[in-house]
């Protein structure tokens, strides 16, 4: 029995155990109907059906297929003000053709829940059912945020703009979420860290504009390609010299384009890069330094540079008190051996970060590895990614329990 449950009230774990089959069935149904981006009508419809028998205040998104559901706790808080906790689950899939031979394989060609968002949705539905059963002793309100577009174009910002953080009538006091992984840890292990949990992700788009000419007479042209190549290598040098090794920046140039054949100097050449950083300070610095570096190299070669730096996702930061509550809840529920402290943040990004910028938040990882060795054939985003349904009751129970503890005892 968890620390917040009385002898008369079933614990969150006990309630979750009774719905294990139901949650697995829901997850597999969602897995078969993956949809992309912010327009997820089939997914939204299935989730609404799963929530239909609960006493929730439901609002649908105007710009996207989101679901915001508010549960009103019936308990009395000592402060006289009911706290509000937000729990988030993302809904969208990926443009990946599933390679697994499953009886619940994706029925949408070229699309797959390859990142585990189907588990996130089922787990959040489970948390809603648990908290609904416990609402008599819940001394606050819970907002269930079913968010489209986590992979892209990003659903958190439009949901925040549409009022998800204030859906209960006042600003959420805290927010919690989780992400499953198909590799990396043995099955059922939770992991996270205080502070930076996931990187900021931005984009750098560069176009060097010169004057084309014949390859045999480069002195009569202004060749953009050598300058562009110099900029690519200079960026790699710059991040190792201008940034603290313990607060790193990663710049990866993933695309270069220019020219049509070997003996023609083109008028222009381009490259696109992804930029990862782990603090707001480094993120601001790399934006200023990368743009200045590229423009300086172009000028030195007598060229013009068109540089576009696009901010995408901020650093996902686990706030100290929210993280400690999230971590301790895992330990109390499942034991010390089920939690692993991360030494370093994950270089990937997550738009839960936008929520964490607004309210104290914690976001944990949970291994759903199917073979219990942390070495599945495919990691997240792979066509071979596999996730084990057996973690669903734990995910649902933890989401519910951390909300109860933050509301009743936080």
Protein Blocks (a to p, Z undefined) as FASTA:
>chain_A
ZZkbcfklccfklmmmmmmmmmmmmmmmmmmmgcehjbdfklmmmmmmmmmmpccddddd
fkbccdcdddddfbdcfklpacdddddddfbdcddddfbdcfkbcfbghiacfkopmmmm
mmmmmmmmmmmmmmmmmcbdcdddddehklogcjklmmmmnopmmmnopacfbdcddddd
fbhiaehiacddehjfbdcddddddddddddddfklmmlpccfklmmmmmmmmmmmmmmm
mpcfklccddddfbdcedjbfklccfbdcdddddddfbfklmmmmmmmmmmmmmmmmmmn
opacddddddfbdcddddfklmmmmmmmmmmmnojklpccdfbdcfbdcfklmmmmmpcc
ddddddfbfklnopafbdghiakbccdfklmmmmmmmmmmmmmmmmmmZZ
